Amino acid sequence: MTVRKNQADLTGTEKRAFVDALLELKRSGRYDSFVTTHNAFIMGDTDSGDRVGHRSPSFLPWHRRFLIEFEQALQSVDPSVALPYWDWTADRTPAASLWAADFLGGSGRSRDGQVVDGPFAAAAGGWGISIRVDGRGYLRRTLGAGGRQLPTRAEVDTVLAMSTYDMPPWNSASDGFRNHLEGWRGVNLHNRVHVWVGGQMATGVSPNDPVFWLHHAFIDKLWTEWQALHPDSPYLPGTGTANVVDLHDTMRPWNDVTPADMLDHTPHYTYDRAA
Amino acid sequence: MSRFTRRQALSAVGAAAGLAVIGAAPAVGSARDRAPKTPATPHAHAASGAFDEVYLGRRIQGAPGHGGGHHDHHGGGWTVHIDGEELHLMRNADGTWISVITHYEPLSTPRAAARAAVRELQGAALVPLDLS
């Protein structure tokens, strides 16, 4: 059974296994297919048109399915690997062990933002950036640049307290839990973390940085925490909504999975601690 | 999902032909070392909000509307170029803007999104749109 752990609690052996599986997916070309899929959706999802992966109610079930698929790819390399999550309310500085050279490596150098330590640095040779929106072929980060701050636990709790899953117009203008968690409104949780990391994480090709998966694994865990707090609050909308994935509509690109299929994570993985 | 080919993307750039060709002149190779300059045509498009300026050594141009297609839908009717290459732009429901370079941080205008992209690029060239 897959148990997703807080990244801060991983052993050295677990970190090494996770990194090695990432590098193997990259080498085989499978990793970049995930980057391509994410960018296609982020550029295709619009507030006034079809929207599936982002700025819509299916942001959460879509990313849950996307992470499951990615985790299964990792496990095809090493069955012992599970996706860790990054609780950025707790591990909130560039000095966190997450960014050490034995795990994801640190921030980029000031000249060009290039990450120069850890297994994903260009010099290590295993992490070229080929699915890209500009000419730079190396991983970049600007952790906390400009004095930006990651969300606090108190800010997370204000969002978890919102009892309605999502609301019309079901996009970046919506009130409710989903859009506040995604960050287009209010204190801004998910979007702000992408911006705090900087580099490719701030762009449409954000899965180029392996921290993408740890960030979204925590967003996914927050959805579970919200469900535990609001057991009577359903996924919305229920039916008949134009341009939006209703509860029993299938989601692209898989076309065989609905939000209803993704509401319970426990057939796929559990967590190291209670939600 | 909306899809468009590289050829369509290039023809979209071509639809803004006059501006795009001129925009290619300040070559990417020299962009890094150029100091900020005053706008190239500061008064040309004031009414529409269109812009055409050199920002941190890069030619940035934006205008509402072009020949049609993909970006009339995604870009809220705007097309923006950096040194002649189209920047994928998106308008949010509240009227703010993001680009593929700064996709999680809404800004108030297409020009602000273009300038943010220039700062983020640090002299690097945009890769031509290609989702096919």
Interface residues (C-beta under 8 A of the other chain):
Chain A: N39 A40 F41 I42 M43 G44 T46 D47 S48 G49 D50 V52 R55 D112 G113 R132 V133 D134 G135 R136 P169 N171 S172 A173 G183 W184 H190 N191 R192 H194 V195 A202 T203 G204 S206 R252
Chain B: M1 S2 R3 H73 H74 H88 M90 R91 N92 A93 D94 V100 I101 T102 H103 Y104 E105 P106 E120 L121 Q122 A124 A125 L126 V127 L131
